[in-house]
């Protein structure tokens, strides 16, 4: 199984939001928002207002971030962002 690139993960999030061609700019803004929260305001991610996800596994991954090498941090951020998108935009994921 091929490991998805960061671009592929962001595109997957676009598809979950609807029309990927028209929503790429919003997905990039959301990714930026998510990474900003992940780095500077991690606890805010767990409030119902900002982060409506209740998946215990995802919450633990966020709490444990970063879990790998520094050079893998952007990739890990993209993985967590995609998991967030799945929760928010894919009703079948829950």
NORGI-V219263 format. One record per backbone hydrogen bond with DSSP energy under -1.0 kcal/mol. NH is the residue of the N-H (numbers start at 1). CO is the residue of the C=O. Records with the same first field share a line. If there is no record, write none. Layout:
NH: CO + CO
This chain:
9: 5
10: 6
11: 7
12: 8
13: 9
14: 10
15: 11
16: 12
17: 13
23: 19
27: 23
28: 24
29: 25
30: 26
31: 27
32: 28
33: 29
34: 30
35: 31
36: 32
37: 33
38: 34
39: 35
40: 36
41: 37
44: 41
45: 42
46: 43
47: 44
51: 47
59: 55
60: 56
61: 57
62: 58
63: 59
64: 60
72: 69
73: 70
76: 72
77: 73
78: 74
79: 75
80: 76
81: 77
82: 78
83: 79
84: 80
85: 81
86: 82
87: 83
88: 84
89: 85
90: 86
93: 90
